[in-house]
Amino acid sequence: MRLTTVSDDLARLRGGEPGRKWERGPDRGSLVILFTPRSGSTWLGKLLEETGVLGYPEEYLNSAMIADANRDLNAAGEYDFLCGCERSRTTDNGFFSIQTTWGEIERLSEVDFFEFFKRAHYVWLRRRDIVNQAISLLVATETGTFHRRASAENSGDTAQMILDRLSEEEVGTKLIHWIAHIVSYEAMTEIQLVTRNISPYRLYYEDFEKSADFHVAEIKQLCGVVDERRMQVDGVQKNIQDGRSELRDIFIRNNRGALKALEAIRPPMVY
């Protein structure tokens, strides 16, 4: 089955019309946040947006978000879409940011993403605890809730809902699938970083959770922007569903062999 491309999405949105051509504006700074699913990218993006000087880091290439991003652009193609986003989604200082995963990048059929953003600064966001990450991804995909309000769910209730829906064997199979999915995204992203000679600011969710303000300040320094305001980290909701202990315990108990095999590819799994 052919992968649906960003070009396909844009053609569908144009409805047979030619669309608008966009050109790149002056380079006033840009940031690319590469991440794996359920690694805290939405939380990071909101904190960076709160600075008021680091653009509006959204997943513009996400198939579920392209329609909204393209509403005022009516882009003729992928290059025009990226140019339009870059010109229209900046903060007052002209800075642009984008968040994306390898899965979204590989949907580009007309543009070399890394060549387009060859002058950008890069952040590479992952999680050390890939088991909790996979559990978070399982819960999100099974419930259809990828982002939530504070106190909107109870971990125990959510775990029980999953166990009511899936057998322990099915939970294990799905979690192994999501772990392999995350590992593949990590591997392909690392290949691109090495082959493109990109040295990103490497960040793990676990470290960011402990010192969000420090890492935001480091990213601002990386990008060379000035912001005198004090960021209110506590006022920005962390939109990530952490691992459910019951699901975790069941999975580890039933899948130690598979975890050991995966750990040979991606140490450490942190379980």
N, C-alpha and C positions, 0 to 999 in steps of 0.2 A: 504493500500500500504506500503510495507516494505521500511524503510529508507535505502538509499544507504550509505554504510559504507566506511570508509577510506580503509579498507581491500579490498572492491570491486574495488575501484579506483586503488589501487596498482596492483591487479590481472589483471585488464584490461590493465594497462600499461606494465606489464610483458609479456602479450600475450602468456600465457601458459608456460613460462620459470620459473624455480625455484626462480630466483632472488638471491640477495646477502645478506648474514648474516652480521649484524653489531653489534659490542659490544660498550658499553659505555666507554668513555675515562675518564681521571681524572676530578674530579669536580673542576673547576676553576671559578665557579660563573655562575648563570643563573637568568633570569628575565622572569616572565610570566605577560603579560598585558591582563587582562580580560576586555572586553568592550561590550557595546551594539551598534548596527548598527547606524551609523551617529553621533558618539559621539566625533569625532576628533582623532581617533586612528591612522590614516595614518599620520596626522600632528605630533602627539606625537612620533610615530615611527621614522619619519625622523629626528626629533630633537635629539632623543636619539642616532640614528645612527651617527649623525654629531659629537657627542662627541668622537667617535673613540674608546671607551672603554666599550660600553654597547651592543655589538653584533649587529646583523642586525634583528631587530624585525619585522618579516613578518608574514602573516597568512599562515603558512606552512600547516595547516590542511584544509584550504579553498579548496573546490573541484575544483575551477577554477585555483588554483595555485599549486596543488599537482604535476601535470605533470612537471612543471618547476623545482620545488624543488627536484623531484625524478630523474631528467634527468641523473645526474652523480652518483646517489645512487643505482638505480635499486633494491630497497629494497624488501626483501622477505616477509615482513609483517609489521604491524604497529609498533611493537617494533623496528625493524630494521630501519624503516623510521625515527622514532624519534631519535634513536641513531646516524644515519647518518647525520641528520640535525644538531644535537647537536655537532658533531665532525667537520663538514665541514663549518658551517655557523657562525663561531666565529670571533671576532676581534683578533688582535695580542696578547692580554693578555689572550686569551682563554675563554672570556666571551660569553655566548649564551643568546639570547632573542627570545621570541615567542609571537605573538599576537593571541588571539583567542576569540571566543564567545561561549556561552553555546551551540548554535546550531551546531558548529563545534566539540566541545568536545563530544557531545552525539552521534556523528557518529563513534566514536572509539568503536570497538567491541572486540578487543583483548587486549587492554591496558587500565589500570586505569590511566587516565591523571594526576590526583592529586597525586597519589602514585608515578608515574614516576618523577614528579617534586616536590617531597615533600621537597627537600632542597632549592628550588628556592625562590627568593623574588617575591612578588606579587604586582601589581598595579591594582586597580579596577576603570575603567573609565566609567563615565555615563554623562548624561545631566540632569540638573534640569528641563529645559523647554522641556517637552516631546512632546508638541504640535509642536513646531518648529522642533524637532527631527523627528517626524512622517511626517511632510511636506517635510523635506529633503529626507526622505526615499521614500516617494511617488514620488517626482520629479526624484530621481535617478532611481527608478524602471520603471517609465513611459517613461523616456527619454533614459534609458540605459547608462546614464553617471553618474558613481559613483565617478570619480575623474576628475578634470578639471584644465586647466591652468588659471592663473590669468586673469581676464577680459574676460574670454572666453564666458561668458553668461551675459544676462541682466535679473535681477530678474523679472521685469515687463513682459518682453517678454516670459519668461519661465512660469510664472503664467498664462498668456493668452493662451499659447500653451496647458497647462493642461486643462483649462476651455473650450477650443475649442474641446478637445477630450472627456471630461467627463462632465456630468451634475453636478449641485451642490449636488444632492443627491448621485451620484456616488462618488464624492470627499469625502463627509462625510462618506460613508460606507467604503471606502478604508482607510481613515485616522483612523477611529475607529479600523479597522483591524490592522493597523500598530502600533497604540498605545498599543493594547492588546498584540501584538507580542513583543514589547519592554518590557512591564511590565512582561510578562512571562519569558523573558530572565533574567531580573533583579531578579525575584523571585527565579528561579532555581540556578542562580549564588550565591545568598545570602545563599541559603540552603547548597550548597557545602562548602562555606566559613565557615559557622557555624559548620557543622558536621565534617569538616576536621580540625577545630581549626586553620584556617588561618586568620591572621590579616593583610590585605593588606594596602598599601598606597592608601587611598580613594581620588579620584580626580574627580571633575566635570569639564566638558568642559568649562563652563562659567568662572570658576576660572582659569583654565589653559590658556584661551584666554587672561586674564588680566595680568598674570604673568608667562609666559611660562618659562623664564629663571630661575625663582625661583623654580618652580616645577621640572624642569630637574635637578637642583642642589640638590634638596631634594632626588630625585630618585637615583642620583649618590651616595649620602651619605648613603641611605638605602642599596645600593648594595656594599658599601665599596670599591668603585673604586676611583682612583686618576686621575684627568685630569686637567692639568694646563692651557689648552687653553681656550680662551674666545670664547664661542659659538656665532655664528652669527644668532640669532633668526630671525631677519628681512629678512634674505636671504632665508629662507625656506618657501615655499608656503603652505598656509593652504588649504588643499584639502577637503573642506566641503562646501556644499551648504546650506546656512542659510535659515530660514523660509521666505516665500513670504507673505507679509502683506495682499495682496488681498485674497489669499487662506486661510490665517489664519482668517481673518475677516469673510469670508463666513462660514467657518467651525464652529467657535465659535457661530455665530449667529444662526445657524441651529441645533446645537448639544449640547446645554447647559445641557440638562438632562443627556445625555450619559456621558458628561465630569464630572458632579457631581458624577455619579455612579462610574466612574473610579477613581475619586479623593478619594473615600472612601477606595479604595484598595491601591492606590499609591499617597499619598500626598507629596508635592504639584504638581499639573500639570503645574503650572505657565502659566496661560492664563488670 
